[in-house]
Amino acid sequence: MLLANGVSLKGIQAWLGHSHYSMTANIYVHLEYNSKLSSAQVMSNTLQITTIQKAPESPQKETQELVHC
């Protein structure tokens, strides 16, 4: 909860009295759902990923339509 509210991991380490930063990170830091959504949005924006559009219909269907006309 501290991390989600802007407290640095180093600050959390100090409050908990851990001698190693990695211990605090490995034991207490869990990625919450909102954080996952936020990081996914950043990746999407950074990579400029666009929504996949529907592919055009296959040429075979167009050929079938022409034959039936």
C-alpha positions, 0 to 999 in steps of 0.5 A, a space after each residue: 500500500 505504501 508503494 501504491 501511494 507514492 512511497 519509494 521502495 527505499 523508504 519502505 525498506 528503511 521503515 521495515 528495517 531490512 538490510 537489503 533492498 532486494 529483500 523488501 522488493 522480493 517479499 513485499 512488493 506485489 504488482 496490483 491490477 491497476 499497476 498492470 493496466 497502467 504499465 500496459 498503457 505506457 507500453 502501448 503508447 510507447 510502442 504506438 500499438 493500434 487496435 487490430 482492424 478486421 482483415 479484408 474478406 478473402 479473394 475466394 469469396 469475391 470470386 464466388 460472388 462474381 461467379 454467381 452473378 
